[in-house]
Amino acid sequence: MRSFALRRKLPQTAAVAVVTLALIVGVVVAPWLPVVGLVVAALYFWDLRRALVRFENRGNSLGAALLDGFKAAGSPKDRLRLVTVLDRLAATFGTDSVSAFIVEDPTYNAALVPSGAGYSLFVTSAMMNDFELIELEGVVAHCLARQRLGLLTRQSLSAVSHLSDQARRELAGPGSAYRADEVAAAAIRYPLGIAGALRKCARQSPIAASYFASPAYADGRFIWFDFWSDRGQADLSDLDDVELRSLALEEW
């Protein structure tokens, strides 16, 4: 994430470097110029560091923001089922301090996001109602795999930053969902569970009232299990397309 931010700041960084070098070279003319150059460079990098911290904090508060945007759902039995799956897989992945929430929505999707010092797992009511246990385990394992791969900060930042769609994708990491599938499948040793979940996602089309048909989802799509819930048809040139991901797992 930091390297991405530095690349975004590359033109400014280059300009500061050129100015600083020119000032240092100018010591022959005016001995005080190097001091000015160093002060300019220090102020610039201090501002860059402050911007990075500000965006990291916004990403780390994403769990609370999502919780405010959904209505709670799920019966006590559903919540117990989700927590049981999460507790077992969290131990497998070595992930602590995860809170689980079932949210009301007719679309299949799930996300694990930073939430303060821990994490929040969101699973839609449609997924809880229609997915078999092994499919639910695959989805939760995929979400935890993103944490193990170090993707959550980058993907959460992509959801809160004011970037173009292409820049959000670059920040989130093209192919990151595909890679998380591989790690999750290896951990639970049953790739067909995740493949079945992806197949169901591939067959759905969000209704207009769904969060996954809204601009908010379009801005934050890369935190979700299915990046492309609102995609009308499969794009097999995209590693993160649910159809392609399911095909890859079925060939294991």
Secondary structure, DSSP 8 states (H G I E B T S, - for coil): -HHHHHHHTHHHHHHHHHHHHHHHHGGGT-TTHHHHHHHHHHHHHHHHHHHHHHHHHHHHTHHHHHHHHS-B---HHHHHHHHHHHHHHHHHHT---EEEEEE--SS--EEEEEETTEEEEEEEHHHHHH--HHHHHHHHHHHHHHHHTT-HHHHHHHHHS---HHHHHHHH-TTHHHHHHHHHHHHHT-HHHHHHHHHHHHT----TTSGGGSHHHHHHGGGBS-TTTT-SS--TT-TT-HHHHHHHHHT-
